[in-house]
Amino acid sequence: MKRQSNAIVASFFILAIIGLSVFSGCINGDINITSEPKVVDSDGDGIQDVYDKCPFIYGPISNDGCPVEDLDTPDLDTPPPTTTVAPTTQPPTTTSPPTSPPASTLPPTTAPPTPLPSLKNSDWPMRGYDIEATGYTQSSGIVVQATQWTYPLLNYVSSVPSVGYGNVYVGDVDGNFYCMDQTTGGLKWTYKARDQIISTPALYKGKVYFGSYDRYVYCLDAVTGDLVWKYRTGDAVYSSAFVYRDKAYIGSWDGKMYCFDAGTGEVIWDFDTGALILSSPSYSNGSVVFGNDNGNMYCLNYLDGSLIWATNIPHCTIYATPAIYEERIFITMSSRDVICLDEKTGNQLWTYTTKDIIHTSVAVHDGMVYATSFDSFIYCLDAYSGTLLWLHKTSDTASTPTISNGVVYLLESDGLVCLNATTGMAESRYPASGFKGLSAILADSLLYFTSGNTLYCLGYITN
């Protein structure tokens, strides 16, 4: 009986201990007597994560815990990187319109490039004035007044100057090429070739072209004198260039007529005549016309250099530049002759024989051809028939005439004479001694020529 009573007491004691442990756990929180899940709301929007469709982004209960969509808010299905969270008040910086043009389209900070200088009708840009080498300019009629300025060159000059861009350009027999101010004669720049320059410069689109006995054809910047390009031919270059439609044409003693790209100096074509070329080319109606040392006259297609026609004048050398007027070609010969050829066929239309050899070119205008000879006369011929209209005695001259507004200008050994183009009567003279020039040229209100090693500029008053 006593053993049974002890067992009951022990059982009661054990149950008391267990009950005390459970009660203590409840108080200390070690035992969850309710077994309810823990409440988690990561974004603090009042919706448990288990019910929140956007548990990490604050949103109203009405939208299941997700933010209300906004056109300016990125797609919520792909949360943006935490380092590039876009502001809610403006679009992302990557899609915002630029506040200024891209750097490549910003206006230049410096002044725009200086436009290329342009030529005026009153300039004299090449041998014979124009591509037909007529020797006629539309400058006003003039009366010689006084020497405006002179410039002593370093050596003798056998080149006729050209005028344009406010400058005078000329070369000498030492290979010096000069650029001087047209009005004052002040030297602007020089360029040195390796041998003498007989070639008359040609001006075109801000560049100047000429040849030299060093075999090169040169193209310089007409403003700075910097070399643009040069090309070595097979022999000396005596001929003068003309430039037309971005192509430069010039002959060489190697017997070839060259056509260059005027900008790059690339040879577009060349035509071999088999004899040296002293003559300078002229242009008319798609044709390039010139002569060579064997007395042959050539007419080539200006685009590809193909031969259109050739004709031979026996027993002569052609030094001169052909002048082209109303589909007729006028050329002088060393055999004393002035010859007129048909431009289309090369057939000889008429010949006029002077009393001595001719090395100069003719000038032609208003149906009249003007030519000088070593016989000390200037001849005026009818351009259509070759009939002599008048002649004028000069003082041992051999210069190419220049025509302007009814006046023919001619250099003589004792000065400059101005003749009436219709009658041949002298209208005025500018006396001087020792003149030995190739041609007097007119530009704006001034007249230019070379004699010996001096470049002259004469002023005048307008009629």
C-alpha positions in Angstrom: 0.0 0.0 0.0 2.8 2.3 0.9 4.6 1.5 -2.5 1.5 2.4 -4.5 1.2 5.7 -2.6 4.8 6.6 -3.4 4.2 5.9 -7.1 1.3 8.3 -7.2 3.3 11.0 -5.6 6.1 10.5 -8.1 3.8 10.8 -11.0 2.2 13.9 -9.7 5.7 15.4 -9.2 6.7 14.7 -12.7 3.6 16.2 -14.2 4.1 19.3 -12.0 7.6 19.8 -13.4 6.4 19.4 -17.1 3.6 21.9 -16.5 6.0 24.3 -14.9 8.3 24.1 -18.0 5.5 24.6 -20.4 4.3 27.6 -18.5 7.8 29.1 -18.4 8.3 28.6 -22.2 5.2 30.5 -22.9 6.3 33.4 -20.8 9.8 33.5 -22.4 8.5 33.2 -26.0 10.5 30.0 -26.6 7.3 28.1 -27.5 4.6 29.4 -29.9 1.5 27.9 -28.4 -0.7 29.5 -31.2 1.5 28.1 -34.1 0.5 31.2 -36.3 2.8 32.2 -39.2 5.1 35.3 -38.8 3.8 38.5 -40.5 6.3 39.9 -43.2 5.7 43.2 -45.1 9.0 44.1 -46.8 7.9 47.3 -48.6 5.8 48.6 -45.7 2.7 49.1 -47.8 0.5 47.2 -45.2 0.1 44.1 -47.4 1.9 40.9 -46.3 4.5 39.7 -48.8 2.5 36.5 -49.3 -0.4 38.6 -50.6 1.7 41.5 -52.2 2.2 41.1 -56.0 5.0 43.6 -55.7 6.5 42.7 -52.3 9.6 45.0 -52.7 7.9 48.0 -54.3 5.5 50.2 -52.4 2.0 50.2 -53.9 -1.7 50.8 -52.9 -3.9 48.0 -51.7 -6.2 48.8 -54.6 -3.5 47.7 -57.0 -2.5 44.6 -55.1 0.5 46.3 -53.6 2.0 47.4 -57.0 2.5 51.1 -58.1 0.0 52.6 -60.4 1.4 52.6 -64.0 2.8 55.9 -65.4 4.0 56.6 -68.9 7.1 58.1 -67.5 7.9 55.1 -65.2 10.0 52.3 -66.5 8.5 48.8 -67.1 7.9 47.3 -63.6 8.3 43.8 -64.9 12.0 44.4 -65.1 13.1 46.4 -62.1 15.8 49.0 -63.0 19.3 48.5 -61.6 19.6 50.1 -58.2 22.5 52.3 -59.4 20.4 53.9 -62.2 17.0 54.4 -60.5 15.1 57.0 -62.6 13.6 60.0 -60.9 9.8 60.1 -60.7 9.6 63.7 -61.9 11.5 63.5 -65.2 12.4 60.8 -67.8 15.7 58.9 -67.6 18.8 60.8 -68.6 19.4 58.3 -71.3 16.2 59.2 -73.1 16.0 62.9 -72.3 16.4 65.2 -75.4 19.8 66.9 -75.7 19.9 70.4 -74.5 22.4 71.4 -77.3 23.4 70.1 -80.7 26.0 67.3 -80.8 29.6 68.5 -80.8 30.0 67.6 -84.5 27.2 69.9 -85.5 28.1 72.9 -83.3 28.7 76.1 -85.3 32.4 76.7 -85.9 34.2 78.8 -83.4 36.3 80.4 -86.2 35.4 82.5 -89.2 34.3 80.5 -92.3 36.9 79.8 -94.9 37.8 82.7 -97.2 36.1 82.2 -100.6 38.3 81.7 -103.6 39.2 84.9 -105.3 37.4 85.5 -108.6 38.5 87.1 -111.9 36.9 90.1 -113.4 36.3 90.9 -117.1 38.7 93.8 -116.7 41.6 91.4 -115.6 44.1 89.9 -118.1 44.2 86.3 -116.9 46.2 84.5 -119.6 48.1 84.8 -122.8 46.0 86.6 -125.4 43.5 87.6 -122.7 40.9 84.8 -123.4 40.9 81.1 -124.4 40.6 82.1 -128.0 43.7 84.3 -127.6 42.1 87.2 -129.5 44.1 89.9 -127.6 41.0 92.0 -127.2 39.7 93.3 -123.9 36.6 95.3 -123.0 38.5 97.7 -120.9 37.7 101.4 -121.3 39.5 103.5 -123.9 42.6 105.1 -122.5 45.1 107.9 -122.9 48.6 107.2 -121.5 49.3 109.5 -118.6 52.4 108.6 -116.5 54.4 105.8 -115.1 52.5 104.5 -112.1 55.3 102.2 -110.8 58.2 100.0 -111.9 59.6 96.9 -110.3 63.2 95.8 -110.9 63.2 92.0 -111.4 66.2 89.9 -110.6 67.0 89.1 -114.3 65.8 89.6 -117.8 62.2 88.9 -118.6 60.9 87.1 -121.6 57.4 86.4 -120.2 54.3 88.4 -120.7 52.6 89.2 -117.4 49.1 88.3 -116.4 46.8 90.2 -114.1 44.1 89.0 -111.7 43.0 88.8 -108.0 44.5 92.3 -107.5 48.0 91.0 -108.5 50.5 90.9 -111.4 52.2 87.6 -112.1 55.4 87.2 -114.2 58.5 85.0 -114.4 62.2 85.7 -115.4 65.0 83.8 -117.1 66.5 82.8 -113.7 63.4 80.8 -112.8 62.0 83.4 -110.4 58.3 83.8 -110.4 56.8 87.0 -108.9 53.5 88.1 -107.5 53.1 91.9 -107.0 50.3 94.1 -106.0 48.5 95.4 -109.1 48.1 98.9 -107.9 51.3 99.6 -105.9 53.9 97.2 -107.3 54.6 95.9 -103.8 56.1 92.4 -103.9 53.8 89.8 -102.2 55.7 86.6 -102.8 58.1 84.8 -105.1 58.5 81.2 -106.1 61.8 79.6 -107.4 61.8 77.2 -110.4 65.0 75.5 -111.5 65.3 77.2 -114.9 64.0 80.2 -116.9 60.3 80.9 -117.3 59.2 82.1 -120.7 55.6 80.9 -120.2 52.9 83.5 -119.6 50.9 82.6 -116.4 47.3 81.4 -116.6 45.0 82.3 -113.8 42.0 80.1 -112.8 40.0 79.6 -109.6 42.6 81.0 -107.3 45.5 79.2 -108.9 48.3 80.2 -111.3 49.7 77.9 -114.0 53.0 78.2 -115.9 55.8 76.1 -117.4 59.6 76.3 -117.1 62.7 75.2 -118.9 63.3 72.9 -116.0 60.7 70.6 -117.7 58.0 71.2 -115.1 54.5 72.5 -115.3 53.7 74.3 -112.1 50.4 75.1 -110.3 50.7 77.5 -107.4 48.2 79.1 -105.0 47.7 82.5 -106.5 47.3 84.2 -103.1 50.0 82.5 -101.1 52.5 81.2 -103.7 52.4 77.8 -102.2 53.0 74.9 -104.6 49.7 73.0 -105.3 51.2 70.5 -107.8 53.9 70.2 -110.4 54.4 67.7 -113.3 57.7 66.8 -115.0 57.4 66.6 -118.8 60.0 65.1 -121.1 61.6 68.5 -122.0 61.5 72.2 -121.5 58.1 74.0 -121.4 58.1 77.2 -123.5 54.4 77.1 -124.1 51.8 79.0 -122.1 48.7 77.3 -120.6 45.0 78.0 -120.8 42.6 76.5 -118.3 39.0 75.6 -119.2 36.4 73.6 -117.3 38.9 72.4 -114.7 41.4 71.2 -117.3 44.8 72.8 -118.0 46.3 72.6 -121.5 50.0 73.2 -122.3 52.7 72.0 -124.7 56.2 70.9 -124.2 59.4 70.5 -126.2 59.0 66.8 -125.8 56.5 67.2 -128.6 53.4 66.5 -126.5 50.3 68.5 -125.8 49.2 67.8 -122.3 45.8 68.0 -120.7 45.9 68.1 -116.8 43.3 67.9 -114.1 43.6 71.6 -113.0 43.1 70.7 -109.4 45.3 67.7 -109.0 47.8 67.7 -111.8 46.8 64.3 -113.0 47.4 63.8 -116.7 44.0 63.2 -118.4 45.6 62.8 -121.9 48.6 63.7 -124.0 49.1 63.9 -127.7 52.5 63.3 -129.3 53.2 65.5 -132.4 56.7 64.2 -132.9 58.4 67.7 -132.8 58.9 70.2 -130.1 56.0 72.6 -129.3 56.8 76.3 -129.0 53.2 77.4 -129.8 50.7 77.9 -127.0 47.2 76.3 -127.4 43.9 78.1 -127.9 40.3 76.8 -127.6 37.1 77.1 -129.5 34.0 74.9 -129.9 35.3 71.9 -128.1 38.7 72.0 -129.9 42.3 72.6 -128.8 44.4 74.3 -131.6 48.2 74.7 -131.7 51.2 74.3 -133.9 54.7 72.7 -133.6 58.2 73.1 -134.8 57.6 71.2 -138.0 55.0 73.7 -139.3 52.1 71.4 -138.4 48.8 72.7 -137.1 46.7 70.4 -135.0 43.1 70.5 -133.8 42.3 68.0 -131.0 39.1 67.1 -129.1 39.5 68.9 -125.8 38.0 66.0 -123.8 40.0 63.0 -124.9 42.8 64.5 -127.1 41.7 62.6 -130.2 42.8 64.2 -133.5 40.2 66.2 -135.4 42.5 67.4 -138.2 46.1 68.3 -138.9 47.6 70.4 -141.6 51.1 71.3 -142.6 52.6 74.7 -143.7 55.9 73.8 -145.4 59.2 75.3 -144.5 58.3 77.1 -141.3 58.3 77.0 -137.6 55.2 78.0 -135.6 56.1 80.1 -132.5 52.8 81.9 -132.2 49.6 81.3 -130.3 46.6 80.8 -132.7 43.9 83.4 -132.5 40.3 82.1 -133.1 37.5 84.4 -134.4 34.2 83.4 -136.0 35.3 79.9 -136.9 38.6 81.1 -138.4 42.1 80.4 -137.0 44.7 83.1 -137.5 48.4 82.1 -137.1 51.7 83.7 -137.9 54.7 81.7 -139.4 58.4 82.1 -139.3 58.2 82.1 -143.0 56.8 85.8 -142.9 53.2 84.7 -143.4 49.9 85.4 -141.7 47.6 82.5 -142.5 43.9 82.0 -142.0 42.5 78.4 -141.6 39.0 77.0 -141.5 38.4 76.0 -137.9 36.3 72.9 -138.8 38.5 71.4 -141.5 42.0 73.0 -141.2 41.8 74.1 -144.9 43.8 77.2 -145.7 41.5 80.2 -146.5 44.0 82.9 -147.3 47.7 83.9 -146.8 49.3 87.3 -146.4 53.1 87.6 -146.7 55.0 90.3 -144.9 58.6 91.4 -145.6 60.3 89.6 -142.7 59.9 86.8 -140.3 57.2 86.8 -137.6 57.6 85.4 -134.1 54.7 87.3 -132.5 51.0 86.4 -132.3 48.1 88.3 -133.9 45.2 90.1 -132.3 41.8 90.1 -133.9 38.5 92.0 -133.3 35.6 93.4 -135.2 36.6 91.7 -138.5 40.2 93.0 -138.5 43.5 91.1 -137.8 46.5 92.9 -136.5 50.0 91.5 -136.9 53.6 92.8 -136.5 56.7 91.7 -138.3 60.5 92.2 -138.0 60.1 94.4 -141.0 59.1 97.2 -138.6 55.5 97.4 -139.7 52.2 96.6 -138.1 49.6 95.2 -140.5 45.8 95.4 -140.3 44.1 92.8 -142.5 40.5 92.0 -143.3 39.7 88.8 -141.3 37.6 87.3 -144.1 39.6 88.0 -147.2 43.2 88.8 -146.0 43.1 92.1 -147.8 45.4 94.8 -146.4 43.4 97.5 -144.7 46.3 99.7 -143.4 49.9 99.5 -142.2 51.9 101.6 -139.8 55.6 102.1 -139.6 57.1 101.3 -136.2 60.5 101.7 -134.7 61.9 98.2 -135.0 59.1 96.5 -133.1 58.2 92.9 -132.7 55.5 93.0 -130.0 52.1 91.4 -130.1 49.3 94.0 -130.4 46.6 94.5 -127.8 43.1 95.9 -128.6 40.8 97.9 -126.4 37.8 100.1 -127.3 39.0 101.0 -130.8 42.7 101.4 -129.9 45.6 99.2 -130.7 48.5 99.3 -128.2 52.0 98.5 -129.4 55.4 98.5 -127.8 58.2 100.1 -129.8 61.9 100.5 -129.0 61.2 104.2 -128.3 58.1 103.8 -126.2 54.4 102.9 -126.4 52.2 103.9 -129.2 48.4 103.9 -129.3 46.9 103.6 -132.8 43.4 104.0 -134.0 42.2 100.5 -134.7 40.3 101.5 -137.9 42.7 103.9 -139.5 46.1 103.1 -138.0 46.7 106.7 -137.1 48.7 107.3 -133.9 46.5 108.8 -131.2 49.0 109.1 -128.4 52.5 108.0 -127.4 54.4 107.3 -124.2 58.0 108.1 -125.0 60.8 106.0 -123.5 64.1 104.5 -124.5 65.2 101.0 -124.7 61.8 99.3 -124.6 62.0 95.7 -125.8 58.8 94.0 -124.7 56.7 91.2 -126.0 53.2 92.7 -125.4 51.5 95.4 -123.4 48.4 94.2 -121.5 45.5 96.1 -120.0 43.8 95.4 -116.6 41.4 97.8 -114.9 42.8 101.3 -115.1 46.4 100.3 -115.7 48.7 99.0 -118.5 51.6 96.5 -117.9 54.6 95.3 -119.8 58.1 94.1 -119.3 61.3 95.4 -120.8 64.7 94.1 -120.0 64.5 93.2 -116.3 61.9 95.7 -115.4 58.1 95.4 -115.0 56.3 98.6 -115.9 52.9 99.9 -114.9 51.5 102.9 -116.7 48.5 104.9 -115.5 46.0 106.6 -117.7 42.9 108.7 -117.6 39.6 107.4 -118.9 38.0 109.0 -122.0 
